[in-house]
Amino acid sequence: MIKKKLNKLIGLKFEDFLSHLESGQIHARPARLIPTVKIGDEMALTSIFLSTIRLVKEYRDTIFKDLRLTKAGRIYYYTEVSFPEIESIRIDGMIFTVIGGTIKDASFFEMKNKNNKTDESQVEKMIYLAKRLGIPVVTTVSNEFVADPSQSPVNPKVPKGIRLNHFSWTYLKTIGQLLLFKNDQNIRDEDQVEIMREVLSYLDSPISGVTGYTQMKPGWKELAENIRAQKPLRISDLYIEDAVLGWYEEEKDMALLLSRKLGVLVKSSFKDKSSVKTDIKRLVKDHFITGSLSIKNSVSDIKMVAEFERRTVSMSVRISPPLDKKTIARITWIGRQLENCSKRSEIVFNKLRSEIWIEANIKYARENLKVKVSELESLKELSYNKEIQAFHVVAIRSFSSNFASSKKFIELIETMVLEFYEGIVQHMTNWNKPAPKITSQ
């Protein structure tokens, strides 16, 4: 038998793929939910993850949507994939779809667990191999966080026609957990529900090597200490970029934390290369960094500001008052909203009370009027003959020396965001202009 030369995967007949497997031009193993490799090994994670995609439809739909892979046709899942006659690199995982007997779409997967970081040179080799074989997607998975699956923790050169994606293990766990909530996207098949539960139980185990974001990058501590010591900062200082990237990762981690608590996917603010440059300049000049969390159907996004000089973190939401009423009535209205927060989440609200400020957005004014929640009545006098367009409910918490702590900062800010949401955000509502009424003529 004459051995056919392998020079592509996309466009290859599936029967030819099987022939290449038999001849040794392709090495691959079918993914298994219960792998025979060592538990806790990256290959075990790869096999379990790909098998979960294979066995749980709603999980597969979400992952394929993120990767923009076609769900049509028949889908195949492999681990420990290599093409020895083309490139010596071994690929942890591969998914491809077959339509009409031909491979139409595919993605390579590179998996890392524990403290192992995505390796840029390794990713470059995967991209090179993907280009040789016509594979359009390369996906990395690790404990590193990114703002969006279309971004990557490394910066290799990606040629046109190839998409580089990244998932954090926390994101993949969160997607699975959201599917177990009672909502429109939950898993319908009871057997698949149990599979998802078992997989999540494994991923939650320390032996799996899956971890969340447990400490800020080293640059965060260095930046906090240098600002405290009033040392000059330069845009070119690498530790400042390290601090910015650490903030982005923690912002994403908070979004996923809220997602798991609420049962809906919370989104962090979109970040790209220009965002990094902008935030570095802001830190050098003004010593603060911002972020936001977007929650479906909440009163507004949660805006967050970390101020290095004061060593505080503030969180705020914007509320639209009844614009058909006058200023005094609008202040009374926001007061009733806060009373409602106090009644419905008394313990958490009372814990926040001393940290809450109310900002009134005044029409045509350059700055907002700002008072403590305990002094809300004084806002009536301060806003006399002025028009309040919106209110901002702001919680400002001092982190003191813990602001510079890589681990304690994360503990404190994640506690704060949960308290802020529970005590305030979930009870706030915007005023909506009532529907017009039919008038008799």
C-alpha positions in Angstrom: 0.0 0.0 0.0 1.3 3.4 -1.0 1.4 5.7 2.0 -0.3 9.1 1.4 1.6 12.1 2.5 0.0 14.2 5.2 0.0 17.9 4.5 -3.3 19.2 5.9 -6.0 18.4 8.4 -8.7 20.8 7.4 -10.1 19.4 4.2 -8.8 15.9 4.9 -11.2 13.0 4.4 -11.9 11.4 7.8 -11.1 7.9 6.3 -7.7 9.3 5.3 -7.2 10.6 8.9 -7.8 7.1 10.2 -5.3 5.8 7.6 -2.7 8.3 8.8 -3.4 7.2 12.4 -2.8 3.6 11.4 0.4 4.4 9.4 1.9 6.5 12.3 1.8 9.8 10.5 -0.6 10.9 13.2 -0.3 9.9 16.8 -3.5 10.5 18.9 -5.6 8.9 21.7 -9.3 9.3 22.0 -10.2 11.5 25.0 -11.6 9.6 28.0 -13.7 10.9 30.9 -11.8 8.5 33.2 -8.2 8.7 31.9 -5.6 6.1 32.6 -2.8 8.6 33.0 -1.8 9.9 36.5 -4.5 11.7 38.4 -3.5 15.4 38.7 -1.4 15.3 35.6 -2.0 17.8 32.8 -2.9 15.0 30.4 -5.6 13.8 32.8 -7.1 17.3 32.9 -7.0 17.5 29.1 -8.8 14.1 28.8 -11.4 15.0 31.4 -12.0 18.5 29.9 -12.4 17.3 26.3 -14.6 14.4 27.4 -16.9 16.8 29.3 -17.3 18.9 26.2 -18.1 15.7 24.3 -20.7 14.4 26.9 -22.4 17.6 28.1 -24.3 19.3 25.3 -24.8 22.7 26.9 -21.2 22.9 28.1 -20.1 22.0 24.5 -22.3 24.7 23.1 -20.8 27.4 25.4 -17.2 26.4 24.7 -17.8 26.1 21.0 -19.4 29.6 20.9 -16.4 31.1 22.7 -14.0 29.5 20.3 -16.3 30.1 17.3 -16.1 26.5 16.3 -18.8 24.9 14.1 -21.2 22.6 16.0 -22.5 21.0 12.8 -21.5 17.4 11.8 -19.8 14.8 13.9 -17.2 15.9 16.5 -14.0 14.0 17.5 -11.9 14.5 20.6 -8.2 13.4 21.0 -5.4 13.8 23.4 -1.6 13.5 23.1 -1.6 14.4 19.4 1.5 14.6 17.3 2.4 14.8 13.6 6.0 13.4 13.7 6.8 13.9 10.0 5.9 17.6 10.2 6.8 18.8 13.6 8.2 17.1 16.8 5.9 19.0 19.2 3.2 17.1 21.0 -0.3 18.7 21.3 -2.2 18.1 24.5 -5.6 18.0 22.9 -7.4 18.4 19.6 -11.1 18.7 18.6 -12.3 18.6 15.0 -15.6 18.4 13.2 -16.4 16.2 10.3 -19.1 17.2 7.8 -19.9 15.0 4.8 -16.9 12.8 5.5 -14.4 15.7 5.5 -12.7 17.6 8.4 -14.1 21.1 8.3 -13.0 22.8 11.6 -10.6 22.1 14.4 -8.7 23.5 17.4 -5.5 22.5 19.1 -5.4 22.7 23.0 -2.4 23.3 25.3 -3.1 22.7 29.0 -1.3 23.9 32.1 -2.2 23.4 35.7 -0.8 24.4 39.2 1.6 27.3 38.8 2.7 26.3 35.3 2.4 29.3 33.0 1.5 29.4 29.3 4.8 29.1 27.4 5.1 31.6 24.5 7.6 29.6 22.6 5.5 26.5 22.9 2.4 28.4 21.7 4.4 29.7 18.7 5.3 26.1 17.7 1.6 25.2 18.0 0.6 28.1 15.8 3.3 27.1 13.2 1.9 23.5 13.1 -1.7 24.8 13.0 -0.8 27.0 10.0 0.9 24.0 8.2 -2.2 21.9 8.7 -4.8 24.6 8.0 -6.2 24.5 11.6 -7.9 27.8 12.4 -7.9 27.8 16.2 -5.2 27.4 18.9 -6.5 27.3 22.5 -4.5 27.5 25.7 -5.8 26.7 29.2 -4.1 27.5 32.5 -4.8 29.1 35.9 -3.9 32.4 34.4 -6.8 34.9 33.9 -7.7 37.0 30.8 -10.5 39.5 30.4 -12.0 37.6 27.4 -11.4 34.1 25.8 -10.2 35.9 22.6 -7.2 37.3 24.6 -4.0 35.5 25.7 -1.6 35.7 28.6 1.3 35.5 26.1 2.0 37.6 23.0 3.2 35.4 20.1 3.0 36.5 16.5 -0.4 35.1 15.2 -0.7 34.9 11.4 -3.9 35.9 9.6 -6.4 33.0 9.5 -5.6 31.7 13.0 -7.4 32.6 16.2 -5.5 32.3 19.5 -7.8 31.8 22.5 -7.3 31.3 26.2 -9.4 29.9 29.1 -8.6 30.0 32.8 -9.6 26.9 34.7 -11.7 29.1 36.9 -13.7 30.3 33.9 -14.3 26.7 32.7 -15.4 25.7 36.2 -17.7 28.8 36.4 -19.3 27.9 33.1 -20.1 24.4 34.4 -21.5 25.8 37.7 -23.7 28.2 35.9 -25.2 25.4 33.9 -26.3 23.7 37.1 -28.4 26.7 38.2 -32.1 26.7 37.4 -32.2 29.1 34.4 -32.7 29.1 30.6 -29.3 27.7 29.9 -29.2 24.8 32.5 -28.4 21.3 31.5 -31.6 19.4 30.5 -30.4 15.8 30.5 -30.3 14.4 34.1 -27.4 12.1 33.3 -25.4 15.0 31.8 -26.1 17.0 35.0 -24.5 14.2 37.1 -21.5 14.1 34.7 -21.0 17.9 35.1 -21.3 17.6 38.9 -18.6 14.8 39.0 -16.3 16.8 36.8 -16.7 20.0 38.9 -16.0 17.9 42.0 -12.7 16.8 40.5 -11.7 20.3 39.4 -12.5 21.6 42.9 -10.1 19.1 44.4 -6.5 20.3 45.1 -5.2 17.2 43.4 -6.4 18.4 40.0 -4.0 21.4 40.1 -6.8 23.8 39.3 -6.5 27.0 41.4 -8.1 30.5 41.3 -6.3 33.8 41.5 -4.8 33.7 45.0 -2.3 36.5 45.0 -1.5 39.7 43.1 1.5 39.8 40.8 4.8 40.9 42.4 4.6 44.3 40.7 1.5 45.2 42.7 3.4 45.2 46.0 6.4 47.0 44.5 4.2 49.7 43.0 2.2 50.2 46.3 5.4 50.5 48.3 7.0 52.9 45.8 4.0 55.2 45.7 3.9 55.1 49.5 7.6 56.1 49.7 6.9 58.8 47.0 9.5 57.4 44.7 9.4 58.6 41.1 7.5 56.4 38.6 8.4 55.9 35.0 6.1 54.6 32.3 8.9 52.2 31.2 9.1 50.5 34.7 8.2 46.9 34.0 6.7 46.3 37.5 4.0 48.9 36.8 2.8 46.8 33.8 3.0 43.8 36.1 0.7 45.5 38.6 -1.8 46.5 35.9 -2.0 42.9 34.5 -2.5 41.7 38.1 -5.4 44.1 38.5 -6.9 42.8 35.3 -6.7 39.2 36.5 -8.3 40.0 39.8 -11.0 42.0 38.1 -11.8 38.9 36.0 -11.6 36.7 39.2 -14.2 38.9 40.9 -16.5 38.7 37.9 -16.3 34.9 38.0 -16.8 34.9 41.8 -20.0 36.9 41.4 -21.1 34.7 38.5 -20.9 31.6 40.7 -22.9 33.4 43.5 -25.6 34.8 41.2 -26.0 32.1 38.6 -25.5 34.5 35.7 -22.3 35.3 33.9 -20.8 38.6 35.2 -18.5 40.4 32.8 -15.4 42.4 33.6 -14.4 45.4 31.5 -12.8 44.7 28.2 -9.0 45.1 28.2 -6.5 45.2 25.3 -3.0 46.5 24.7 -4.2 50.1 24.6 -5.9 49.6 28.0 -2.5 48.6 29.5 -0.8 51.7 28.1 -3.7 53.9 29.4 -3.7 52.4 32.8 0.1 52.6 33.2 0.0 56.3 32.3 -2.8 56.9 34.8 -0.9 55.1 37.6 2.2 57.1 36.9 0.4 60.4 36.9 -2.6 59.9 39.2 -1.8 56.8 41.2 -5.1 54.9 40.7 -6.5 52.2 38.5 -10.2 51.5 37.6 -12.3 48.6 36.6 -15.9 47.5 36.3 -18.3 44.5 36.6 -21.3 44.2 34.4 -24.2 42.2 35.8 -27.3 41.4 33.7 -30.4 43.3 35.0 -28.6 45.1 37.8 -29.1 48.8 38.4 -25.8 49.6 36.6 -22.3 48.3 36.2 -20.2 48.3 39.4 -17.4 50.8 39.0 -14.2 50.1 41.0 -11.3 52.3 41.8 -8.1 51.3 43.7 -6.2 54.4 45.0 -2.6 53.8 45.9 -1.9 56.9 47.8 -5.0 56.6 50.1 -4.8 52.8 50.0 -8.5 52.6 49.5 -10.8 50.8 47.2 -14.1 52.3 46.1 -17.1 50.6 44.5 -20.1 52.5 43.1 -23.3 52.1 41.1 -25.3 54.8 39.2 -29.0 55.2 39.9 -31.4 57.2 37.8 -34.0 59.1 39.9 -37.6 60.1 38.9 -37.0 62.9 36.4 -40.7 63.9 36.6 -40.1 65.1 40.2 -38.2 68.0 41.6 -34.8 67.9 43.4 -36.1 67.5 46.9 -38.3 64.6 45.9 -35.5 62.9 44.1 -33.3 63.1 47.3 -36.3 61.6 49.3 -36.6 58.9 46.7 -32.9 57.8 46.9 -33.3 57.9 50.7 -36.2 55.4 50.5 -34.0 53.1 48.3 -31.3 53.1 50.9 -33.9 52.4 53.7 -35.0 49.4 51.6 -31.4 48.2 51.4 -31.1 48.5 55.2 -34.3 46.5 55.8 -33.7 43.7 53.3 -30.0 43.1 54.1 -29.7 44.7 57.5 -26.5 43.0 58.8 -24.5 43.6 55.6 -25.8 47.1 55.0 -25.0 48.2 58.6 -21.5 46.8 58.1 -21.2 49.1 55.0 -23.0 52.1 56.5 -20.0 54.1 57.7 -18.3 53.6 54.3 -21.2 54.8 52.1 -21.3 58.1 50.3 -23.9 59.6 48.1 -22.9 61.6 45.0 -25.4 63.8 43.2 -24.7 64.4 39.6 -25.7 68.0 39.0 -26.7 69.3 35.6 -24.1 71.6 34.1 -21.8 71.2 37.1 -18.2 70.1 36.7 -18.2 68.1 39.9 -20.7 66.0 41.8 -22.0 66.9 45.2 -20.8 64.3 47.7 -22.1 63.6 51.2 -22.0 60.7 53.7 -25.1 58.6 53.7 -25.7 59.7 57.3 -25.8 63.3 56.1 -28.2 62.8 53.2 -30.6 65.5 54.4 -27.8 68.1 54.0 -27.9 67.4 50.2 -31.3 69.1 50.0 -29.7 72.4 51.0 -26.5 71.9 49.0 -28.5 71.2 45.8 -30.9 74.1 46.2 -31.8 75.6 42.8 -29.9 72.8 41.2 -31.1 69.8 39.1 -29.9 66.3 40.1 -29.6 64.1 37.1 -28.4 60.9 38.8 -27.1 59.5 42.0 -24.0 57.4 42.7 -24.0 55.2 45.7 -20.3 54.8 46.6 -18.6 52.5 49.2 -15.1 53.5 50.1 -13.0 51.1 52.2 -9.6 51.6 53.6 -7.3 48.6 53.1 -4.4 50.3 55.0 -1.2 48.3 55.0 -3.0 45.3 53.4 -3.3 47.3 50.2 0.3 46.3 49.4 -0.2 42.7 50.5 -0.4 40.3 47.5 -2.7 37.8 49.2 -4.6 40.0 51.7 -5.6 42.5 49.0 -7.4 39.8 47.1 -9.2 38.5 50.2 -10.3 42.0 51.1 -11.5 43.2 47.7 -13.4 39.9 47.1 -15.2 40.2 50.4 -16.0 43.9 49.7 -17.5 43.2 46.2 -19.8 40.5 47.7 -20.9 42.8 50.6 -21.4 45.7 48.2 -23.6 43.6 45.9 -25.6 42.0 48.7 -26.0 45.1 50.8 -26.7 47.7 48.1 -26.7 46.7 44.4 -29.2 43.9 44.4 -31.9 46.1 46.1 -31.4 49.2 43.9 -33.7 50.1 41.0 -33.7 52.8 38.4 -36.7 55.0 37.8 -38.4 54.4 34.5 -40.5 56.9 32.8 -44.1 55.7 32.9 -45.9 54.7 29.7 -48.1 57.5 28.2 -51.7 57.3 29.0 -54.7 57.7 26.6 -56.4 61.0 27.1 -60.0 61.7 26.4 -60.7 64.6 24.0 
